[in-house]
Amino acid sequence: MQVKIASFFGGGSGGCVNSPESLESTSIGQCLARHGYEVRNGGYRGLMEAVSKGVSVADGKCVGYTCKSFGYTKGNSYLSETVVSADIYDRLRHLIDYSNVL
């Protein structure tokens, strides 16, 4: 059986964890995980962390693609796995090319 992969794009800066956008992103992560999707995102904070949290709560798999050229490669604490990309183009290529749902 082929793995179903959904890539999530969302801002990585600040934002309140109880904001409507953050809560909705967490719900999206839960929904995708419950429907059997592996979720991939940029791996950092903000909405990427919120969707990762939702996946984690639903016992799913969430892969974060951080970026070496940003100077900080550690992903958020809800990720199942972190992949360090060489640069922003490599990061985006993985998120787009290997996804069934964007």
C-alpha positions as a Markdown table, in Angstrom:
| # | Residue | x | y | z |
|---|---|---|---|---|
| 1 | Met | 0.0 | 0.0 | 0.0 |
| 2 | Gln | 1.3 | 3.4 | -1.0 |
| 3 | Val | 1.8 | 6.0 | 1.8 |
| 4 | Lys | -0.6 | 8.9 | 1.6 |
| 5 | Ile | 1.4 | 12.1 | 2.1 |
| 6 | Ala | 0.0 | 15.6 | 2.8 |
| 7 | Ser | 2.2 | 18.7 | 2.8 |
| 8 | Phe | 1.1 | 21.6 | 5.0 |
| 9 | Phe | 2.3 | 25.1 | 4.3 |
| 10 | Gly | 1.9 | 27.7 | 7.1 |
| 11 | Gly | 3.7 | 30.6 | 8.7 |
| 12 | Gly | 6.4 | 29.9 | 11.2 |
| 13 | Ser | 6.4 | 33.1 | 13.2 |
| 14 | Gly | 4.8 | 33.8 | 16.6 |
| 15 | Gly | 1.1 | 33.7 | 16.9 |
| 16 | Cys | -1.0 | 32.7 | 19.8 |
| 17 | Val | -1.5 | 29.0 | 20.3 |
| 18 | Asn | -5.2 | 29.7 | 21.0 |
| 19 | Ser | -5.7 | 31.8 | 17.8 |
| 20 | Pro | -8.3 | 30.6 | 15.4 |
| 21 | Glu | -5.6 | 29.8 | 12.8 |
| 22 | Ser | -3.6 | 27.8 | 15.2 |
| 23 | Leu | -6.5 | 25.8 | 16.5 |
| 24 | Glu | -7.7 | 25.2 | 13.0 |
| 25 | Ser | -4.2 | 24.0 | 11.9 |
| 26 | Thr | -4.2 | 21.6 | 14.9 |
| 27 | Ser | -7.6 | 20.2 | 13.8 |
| 28 | Ile | -6.3 | 19.8 | 10.2 |
| 29 | Gly | -3.3 | 17.8 | 11.5 |
| 30 | Gln | -5.6 | 15.5 | 13.6 |
| 31 | Cys | -8.0 | 15.0 | 10.6 |
| 32 | Leu | -5.2 | 14.1 | 8.2 |
| 33 | Ala | -3.5 | 11.7 | 10.7 |
| 34 | Arg | -6.9 | 10.0 | 11.4 |
| 35 | His | -7.4 | 9.5 | 7.7 |
| 36 | Gly | -4.1 | 7.8 | 7.3 |
| 37 | Tyr | -1.9 | 10.6 | 6.0 |
| 38 | Glu | 1.7 | 11.2 | 6.8 |
| 39 | Val | 2.0 | 14.9 | 7.2 |
| 40 | Arg | 5.0 | 16.9 | 6.1 |
| 41 | Asn | 5.8 | 20.6 | 6.8 |
| 42 | Gly | 8.6 | 23.0 | 7.3 |
| 43 | Gly | 9.2 | 21.8 | 10.8 |
| 44 | Tyr | 9.5 | 25.0 | 12.7 |
| 45 | Arg | 7.1 | 26.9 | 15.0 |
| 46 | Gly | 3.8 | 28.8 | 14.3 |
| 47 | Leu | 1.3 | 27.0 | 12.1 |
| 48 | Met | 3.8 | 24.3 | 11.2 |
| 49 | Glu | 4.0 | 23.4 | 14.9 |
| 50 | Ala | 0.2 | 23.6 | 15.3 |
| 51 | Val | -0.4 | 21.0 | 12.5 |
| 52 | Ser | 2.4 | 18.9 | 13.9 |
| 53 | Lys | 0.7 | 18.9 | 17.3 |
| 54 | Gly | -2.5 | 17.8 | 15.8 |
| 55 | Val | -0.8 | 14.9 | 14.0 |
| 56 | Ser | 0.9 | 13.9 | 17.3 |
| 57 | Val | -2.3 | 14.0 | 19.3 |
| 58 | Ala | -3.8 | 11.6 | 16.7 |
| 59 | Asp | -0.8 | 9.3 | 16.9 |
| 60 | Gly | 0.2 | 10.0 | 13.3 |
| 61 | Lys | 3.5 | 10.6 | 11.6 |
| 62 | Cys | 4.7 | 14.2 | 11.0 |
| 63 | Val | 8.0 | 14.9 | 9.2 |
| 64 | Gly | 9.5 | 18.4 | 9.4 |
| 65 | Tyr | 11.9 | 19.7 | 6.7 |
| 66 | Thr | 14.1 | 22.2 | 8.3 |
| 67 | Cys | 16.7 | 24.2 | 6.4 |
| 68 | Lys | 20.5 | 24.2 | 6.9 |
| 69 | Ser | 20.9 | 27.7 | 5.3 |
| 70 | Phe | 18.5 | 29.2 | 8.0 |
| 71 | Gly | 21.2 | 28.4 | 10.6 |
| 72 | Tyr | 18.8 | 26.6 | 12.8 |
| 73 | Thr | 17.9 | 23.0 | 12.0 |
| 74 | Lys | 16.1 | 21.7 | 15.1 |
| 75 | Gly | 12.4 | 21.1 | 14.4 |
| 76 | Asn | 9.5 | 21.5 | 16.8 |
| 77 | Ser | 8.9 | 19.0 | 19.5 |
| 78 | Tyr | 5.8 | 17.4 | 17.9 |
| 79 | Leu | 7.6 | 16.0 | 14.9 |
| 80 | Ser | 8.1 | 12.3 | 14.4 |
| 81 | Glu | 11.1 | 13.0 | 12.3 |
| 82 | Thr | 13.2 | 15.9 | 11.1 |
| 83 | Val | 14.9 | 16.1 | 7.7 |
| 84 | Val | 17.5 | 18.8 | 7.3 |
| 85 | Ser | 17.5 | 20.2 | 3.8 |
| 86 | Ala | 20.5 | 21.8 | 2.3 |
| 87 | Asp | 18.7 | 25.0 | 1.2 |
| 88 | Ile | 15.2 | 26.5 | 0.7 |
| 89 | Tyr | 14.9 | 25.0 | -2.8 |
| 90 | Asp | 15.6 | 21.5 | -1.6 |
| 91 | Arg | 13.2 | 21.9 | 1.2 |
| 92 | Leu | 10.4 | 23.1 | -1.0 |
| 93 | Arg | 11.1 | 20.4 | -3.6 |
| 94 | His | 10.7 | 17.7 | -1.0 |
| 95 | Leu | 7.5 | 19.2 | 0.3 |
| 96 | Ile | 5.9 | 19.6 | -3.1 |
| 97 | Asp | 7.3 | 16.7 | -5.2 |
| 98 | Tyr | 6.6 | 13.9 | -2.7 |
| 99 | Ser | 3.1 | 14.9 | -1.7 |
| 100 | Asn | -0.3 | 13.6 | -2.7 |
| 101 | Val | -2.1 | 16.6 | -1.1 |
| 102 | Leu | -0.8 | 20.2 | -0.9 |
